[in-house]
Amino acid sequence: MSQIRSLDTPHGEARLETFRARSPFVTLLLSHGAGGGTGARDLQALARQLPGQGAHVVLLEQPWKVAGRRVATPPPTLDAALVAAARALRFRAPLVVGGRSAGARSAARSASGLGAVGCLCLSFPLHPPGRPEKSRLEELRGSGVPTLVIQGEQDPMGRPEEFPGDLDHVDLAVIPGADHGLRVPKSAGLSEAEAMEIVVESTLEWLVREVAGSRE
């Protein structure tokens, strides 16, 4: 069972849905992308499977989405809502911030300032489709904390090989054949359920190593 509550932010009402763990070692705060909501397959997979492994998962629905708009508001408004959500949490477990696509960018921009111990980036949009010169790499470089990027092999907004190897604080997990939404074609030889298993298992392994391991 999850718990849903409203949250006032500088740019309107947001919504938090919390999936609690019994004995948490980490709190994972995740926001969605610019074209979807918290119902995204990867966010839901993490929210429903990680609590049983010791992770509180909190999904942030941005104010623009709560208000029924179809298009996200500017990046600073997304960051403001993420900051408001992080400050509203009352869990004692260390905080990891993250999200998918635009939510991943927001998490990378905000992680260090929030005192997060890690950053999870699902389908980080390294650049607009077909525009590699419009790189957002500096946002990823600037996260300032251990960061996991989970990227589709065929993501038009940044294929895995486009991420440079000198990002010492960044780990990269690849979903074979997947696009930006982490959908996989039949030709990939991988089902959607198996793709989500990779998302969950990669995240859990990284959390245990970077969060639980650092506390021992």
C-alpha positions as CSV (number, residue, x, y, z in Angstrom):
1,M,0.0,0.0,0.0
2,S,1.2,3.5,-0.8
3,Q,0.4,6.8,0.8
4,I,-0.5,9.9,-1.2
5,R,-0.3,13.5,0.0
6,S,-0.3,17.0,-1.5
7,L,2.7,19.3,-1.2
8,D,2.8,23.0,-1.6
9,T,5.7,24.2,-3.8
10,P,6.7,27.7,-5.1
11,H,5.0,26.9,-8.4
12,G,1.8,25.1,-7.3
13,E,0.6,22.0,-5.7
14,A,2.7,18.8,-6.2
15,R,1.8,15.3,-5.1
16,L,3.9,12.7,-3.2
17,E,3.2,9.0,-3.3
18,T,5.2,7.0,-0.7
19,F,6.0,3.3,-0.8
20,R,7.4,2.4,2.6
21,A,10.0,-0.1,3.6
22,R,10.0,-1.8,7.0
23,S,13.6,-1.3,7.9
24,P,14.9,1.3,5.3
25,F,18.6,1.9,4.6
26,V,17.8,4.6,2.0
27,T,15.1,6.9,0.9
28,L,14.8,7.2,-2.9
29,L,12.9,10.4,-4.1
30,L,12.1,10.2,-7.8
31,S,10.4,12.6,-10.3
32,H,9.0,12.0,-13.7
33,G,9.8,13.2,-17.2
34,A,8.5,16.2,-19.2
35,G,6.0,14.2,-21.2
36,G,4.7,11.7,-18.7
37,G,4.0,11.1,-15.1
38,T,4.8,8.9,-12.2
39,G,3.0,6.0,-13.9
40,A,6.1,5.4,-16.1
41,R,7.0,1.7,-16.1
42,D,10.5,2.2,-14.6
43,L,9.3,4.4,-11.8
44,Q,6.5,2.0,-10.9
45,A,8.8,-1.0,-11.0
46,L,11.2,0.7,-8.6
47,A,8.3,1.8,-6.3
48,R,6.8,-1.6,-6.1
49,Q,9.9,-3.7,-5.8
50,L,12.5,-1.8,-3.8
51,P,10.6,-1.3,-0.5
52,G,10.8,-5.1,0.0
53,Q,14.6,-4.7,-0.3
54,G,14.9,-1.9,2.3
55,A,14.3,1.3,0.3
56,H,11.6,3.8,0.9
57,V,10.5,5.1,-2.5
58,V,8.8,8.4,-2.9
59,L,7.3,9.5,-6.3
60,L,7.0,13.2,-6.9
61,E,4.3,14.3,-9.3
62,Q,5.3,17.8,-10.5
63,P,2.9,20.7,-10.1
64,W,2.4,21.1,-13.9
65,K,1.2,17.5,-14.1
66,V,-1.0,17.8,-11.1
67,A,-2.6,20.9,-12.7
68,G,-3.4,18.9,-15.8
69,R,-1.0,20.6,-18.2
70,R,0.4,18.7,-21.1
71,V,3.8,20.3,-21.2
72,A,6.3,20.7,-18.4
73,T,7.2,24.1,-17.0
74,P,10.8,25.4,-17.2
75,P,13.6,23.5,-15.5
76,P,14.0,25.8,-12.5
77,T,10.4,25.1,-11.5
78,L,11.1,21.3,-11.6
79,D,14.1,21.8,-9.3
80,A,12.0,23.9,-6.9
81,A,9.5,21.2,-6.5
82,L,12.2,18.5,-6.0
83,V,13.8,20.7,-3.3
84,A,10.4,21.2,-1.6
85,A,9.7,17.5,-1.7
86,A,13.1,16.6,-0.3
87,R,12.7,19.1,2.6
88,A,9.2,17.7,3.4
89,L,10.5,14.2,3.9
90,R,10.8,13.1,7.5
91,F,12.7,9.8,6.9
92,R,16.0,9.4,8.7
93,A,17.5,7.1,6.0
94,P,20.0,8.7,3.7
95,L,18.5,10.4,0.7
96,V,19.1,9.5,-3.0
97,V,17.4,11.8,-5.5
98,G,16.6,10.8,-9.1
99,G,14.1,10.6,-11.8
100,R,13.5,9.8,-15.5
101,S,14.5,12.1,-18.4
102,A,13.7,15.7,-17.3
103,G,13.4,14.4,-13.8
104,A,16.9,12.9,-14.1
105,R,18.3,16.3,-15.1
106,S,16.6,18.0,-12.2
107,A,18.0,15.4,-9.8
108,A,21.6,15.9,-11.2
109,R,21.2,19.7,-10.8
110,S,19.9,19.4,-7.2
111,A,21.6,16.4,-5.6
112,S,24.6,18.1,-4.1
113,G,22.6,21.1,-2.7
114,L,20.2,18.7,-1.1
115,G,22.9,16.8,0.7
116,A,21.9,13.6,-1.2
117,V,24.2,10.7,-1.0
118,G,23.5,9.6,-4.5
119,C,21.6,10.4,-7.8
120,L,19.7,8.0,-10.0
121,C,19.2,9.0,-13.6
122,L,16.8,6.9,-15.7
123,S,17.1,7.7,-19.4
124,F,19.3,10.8,-18.9
125,P,18.5,13.1,-21.9
126,L,22.1,13.8,-22.9
127,H,20.9,15.9,-25.8
128,P,17.7,16.6,-27.8
129,P,17.1,13.9,-30.5
130,G,19.5,14.5,-33.4
131,R,21.2,17.4,-31.7
132,P,24.3,16.1,-30.0
133,E,25.8,19.6,-30.1
134,K,23.2,20.6,-27.5
135,S,24.9,18.5,-24.8
136,R,23.6,18.4,-21.2
137,L,26.7,16.6,-20.0
138,E,27.7,19.4,-17.6
139,E,24.5,18.7,-15.6
140,L,25.6,15.1,-15.1
141,R,29.2,16.1,-14.3
142,G,27.8,18.5,-11.7
143,S,25.8,16.1,-9.7
144,G,28.6,16.0,-7.2
145,V,27.6,12.6,-5.8
146,P,27.8,8.9,-6.9
147,T,25.4,8.7,-9.8
148,L,23.8,5.7,-11.6
149,V,22.6,6.3,-15.2
150,I,20.3,3.6,-16.6
151,Q,20.1,4.1,-20.4
152,G,18.4,2.4,-23.3
153,E,20.9,1.0,-25.8
154,Q,18.9,2.8,-28.6
155,D,18.0,6.0,-26.8
156,P,17.9,8.8,-29.4
157,M,18.6,11.3,-26.6
158,G,21.9,9.7,-25.7
159,R,23.1,6.2,-26.5
160,P,25.4,4.6,-23.9
161,E,28.5,5.1,-26.1
162,E,28.0,8.8,-26.1
163,F,28.6,9.1,-22.4
164,P,32.3,9.8,-21.8
165,G,34.5,7.4,-19.8
166,D,36.0,10.1,-17.6
167,L,32.9,10.5,-15.4
168,D,34.5,8.9,-12.3
169,H,31.4,9.4,-10.1
170,V,29.0,7.9,-12.7
171,D,28.1,4.2,-13.2
172,L,26.2,3.2,-16.4
173,A,23.7,0.4,-16.8
174,V,22.4,-0.5,-20.2
175,I,19.0,-1.9,-21.2
176,P,19.6,-3.9,-24.5
177,G,17.7,-2.5,-27.4
178,A,15.6,-0.1,-25.3
179,D,14.5,3.4,-26.4
180,H,14.2,6.5,-24.3
181,G,11.1,5.1,-22.6
182,L,13.0,1.9,-21.9
183,R,10.6,0.1,-24.3
184,V,12.3,-2.9,-26.0
185,P,11.4,-4.2,-29.5
186,K,10.7,-7.9,-30.0
187,S,14.0,-8.2,-31.9
188,A,15.9,-7.3,-28.7
189,G,15.2,-10.8,-27.3
190,L,14.2,-9.1,-24.1
191,S,10.7,-8.7,-22.6
192,E,9.4,-5.6,-21.0
193,A,9.3,-7.4,-17.7
194,E,13.0,-8.5,-18.1
195,A,14.0,-4.9,-19.0
196,M,12.4,-3.7,-15.7
197,E,14.2,-6.4,-13.8
198,I,17.4,-5.0,-15.1
199,V,16.3,-1.5,-13.9
200,V,15.4,-2.8,-10.4
201,E,18.4,-5.1,-10.0
202,S,20.9,-2.5,-11.3
203,T,19.5,0.2,-8.9
204,L,19.4,-2.1,-5.9
205,E,23.0,-3.3,-6.5
206,W,24.2,0.3,-6.8
207,L,22.2,1.4,-3.7
208,V,23.6,-1.4,-1.6
209,R,27.2,-0.6,-2.8
210,E,27.1,3.2,-2.6
211,V,24.7,3.7,0.4
212,A,24.7,0.7,2.6
213,G,28.3,-0.1,1.9
214,S,29.5,3.4,2.8
215,R,27.8,3.2,6.2
216,E,29.6,0.0,7.3
